[in-house]
Amino acid sequence: MPDVVIGGDTLPNVHAVTVNITHPAGEAGRLPDCSATITIPTDHKQTLFDWALAKQGPDRFKKVKITTYDRSKKPNKTWTFAKAYLSNIHEGEFIGNGPRMTTFTIVGTLIHAAKDYDGTNILLVEGADAEVAP
């Protein structure tokens, strides 16, 4: 299971993480859109909803660090969003077996809007000594 740390707080029981890096169509020279979609079991806490509803200002942005692992449980990659906001959150209710899940998407932004994009100031990706795929 991946590790996800948001603003210094570790999320327990992360079910799934997908990191996305896309370039707007026909605009490869612009900033890439960097985001991550994270799924966790639903609980009674409101922390994520408080973040999603934060007023415009410093509380709207948090550092998010995601570590993924290979099948041997060795770190595969570390994805660090130095300044991210919660852009989408979904918590559903259904009848049936299995745990209820909350899915949310974070989006990385430039650390300092006045500085040019340098390839690392939205999302920093670091490799590790993971197992080589067969």
Backbone hydrogen bonds, N-H to C=O, Kabsch-Sander energy under -0.5 kcal/mol:
donor,donor_aa,acceptor,acceptor_aa,energy
3,D,67,T,-2.4
5,V,65,K,-2.7
6,I,9,D,-3.0
7,G,5,V,-0.6
7,G,63,K,-3.3
9,D,6,I,-2.1
11,L,4,V,-2.9
15,H,39,T,-2.6
16,A,39,T,-1.5
18,T,37,T,-2.3
20,N,35,S,-3.3
22,T,33,D,-2.5
27,E,24,P,-2.5
30,R,27,E,-1.7
33,D,22,T,-3.6
34,C,32,P,-0.7
35,S,20,N,-2.6
36,A,106,I,-2.0
37,T,18,T,-2.8
38,I,104,F,-2.9
39,T,16,A,-2.6
40,I,102,T,-2.6
42,T,100,R,-2.6
50,D,46,Q,-2.8
51,W,47,T,-2.0
52,A,48,L,-2.4
53,L,49,F,-1.9
54,A,51,W,-1.2
60,R,57,G,-1.7
61,F,58,P,-1.3
62,K,84,A,-2.5
64,V,81,F,-2.7
65,K,5,V,-2.6
66,I,79,W,-3.0
67,T,3,D,-2.6
68,T,77,K,-2.6
70,D,74,K,-2.6
73,K,70,D,-1.9
76,N,68,T,-3.6
77,K,68,T,-0.8
78,T,126,E,-2.6
79,W,66,I,-3.3
80,T,78,T,-0.6
80,T,124,L,-2.8
81,F,64,V,-3.3
81,F,79,W,-0.6
82,A,80,T,-0.8
82,A,122,I,-0.6
84,A,62,K,-2.5
85,Y,107,V,-2.1
87,S,85,Y,-0.7
87,S,105,T,-2.3
88,N,105,T,-1.3
90,H,103,T,-3.0
92,G,101,M,-1.0
96,G,94,F,-0.5
102,T,40,I,-3.2
103,T,90,H,-2.6
104,F,38,I,-2.4
105,T,88,N,-2.8
106,I,36,A,-2.6
107,V,85,Y,-2.4
108,G,34,C,-2.8
109,T,83,K,-2.7
111,I,121,N,-1.4
115,K,112,H,-2.0
124,L,80,T,-2.4
125,V,123,L,-0.5
126,E,78,T,-2.5
126,E,124,L,-0.5
128,A,76,N,-1.1
130,A,128,A,-1.2
